[in-house]
Amino acid sequence: MQVAEQDYEKEKLNERIAKLSGGVSVVGTQTEIELKEKKVRVEDALNATKAAVEEGIVVGGGCTFLRLASKVDAIKYSLDNNEEKVVRCCLEHATSVAKTFLMSDCVVVEIKEPKSVPAGNPVDNSGYGY
């Protein structure tokens, strides 16, 4: 009996490993609408992951914006039109992140001047730079 249980467990574990490594997943939902919504979420996550692998990512992008914010005034007169557009887009994104943060119930008491900003600091943390 014990050998049969071990064989059954081995078979089930091998099935799980095959499912995880084969790139196929089974998603269960209560309704067709939930299924479509989950499918869209998975597709979105896969596309975001592929884009990050192909194009690169900045981990802790908010920290990058924070580091560069103090440098913008010093270089803004030396930028050409295309560079200005890039800076403007970055600042718009940083503003968007700040607006999203401010819609939460959190209150910013003080913004410290970063000496060395760590590689990542979630927006909803209690402060910059831990």
N, C-alpha and C positions, 0 to 999 in steps of 0.2 A: 504494500500500500504506500509506504513512504517513497519508494522509487517512482511510483506513478505520480505522486504529488510533485516530486522534484522534476520529473520530465515535463509535467504540465507547467510548472513555474518557469522552467527554462524556455519552453515554447512561448509562453506569454511574454517573457522578457525579450526574447528574440524578435517577436512581433512588434513590441514597443520600440526597440532599437531600429528596426527596419522602417517603421513609420516616421520616426524622428529624423533619420538620415536620408530617407528617400525623397524628401521635399514634398510630401503629401500630408495634408492634415484633414481631420474630420471635425467639423464644427456642428454642434447640435443647437437648435433654437426651438422656441415654442411656435413661432409664426414665420410666414414667408417674408414679412417685412423685416423682422429681426435678422433673418438670414441674409437678405440683401444688404442691410446696414453693416453687418459684420464683414461681408465680402468686400464692400467698399473700403472699410477700415483696413483690412488686410492688404488690399491692393495699394492703398495710399501708403501704408508702412513699407511695403516692398519697393514702391517707386522712390520714396524718400531715402531708403537705404541704398538703392542702386545709384541715385544721384549723388549721395554722399561719397560713395566709393569712387565714382567716376570723376567727380568735380572737386572733391576734398571738402573738409568741414573745419570749422574753428570751434574747438571744444571750449565751452564757457565764453561764447561770443559776446555776452553782456560785459564780461571783464575786458575784452578787447575794446569795446566801445568806450568803456570807462577810462582805459589807459590812453586812448586816442583823443578823447574829448578835450583835454587841456592843450593838445597840440594843434587843433584846427585853426585857432586864431593866428598862430604864428606862421602858418603856411598858406592861408586862404588867398592871399594876393598873388602868390606865385603859381596858382593852378590855372590850367586852361579849361575850356568849357566842359570837355568830357570828364576831366578830373573833378570839377565842381559838381557835376551830376552824380558821380559816385559818392562824394562826400555827403551831398544832400540826401541821397538814398539811405546812406548809413545812419545819418542823423534822424531821418524819418522813422527808420526801424527802431532806433533807440528810444525815440519819443513814443512810439507805439508800445514798446515793452513797458515804459514808465506809466503810460496811461492805463494799461491792463493791470499793472501792479496797484495803481492808485484806486482802481475800482474795488479792490478788496477791502477788508475791514482793518487793514494794517495802517499804522501811522509812522511816517518817517520823522524821527526826532532830530537826527543829526546825520549829515553825510560827511564822512571822514575823508581827508585827503589821503589817497592810498600811497603807502610807501612801496609796498610790493604786493600787488593784487594777486591772489592765488589763481590757479588754472581754472577754477570754476566756483561760483557762488550763486546759488539759486536766488532768484529775485525775491521770493517770499521769505528769505532768511531775515534775521533781525538786524543785520548790518552788513557793511562791506568788509571784505578782508578778514572775516571771522574774528 
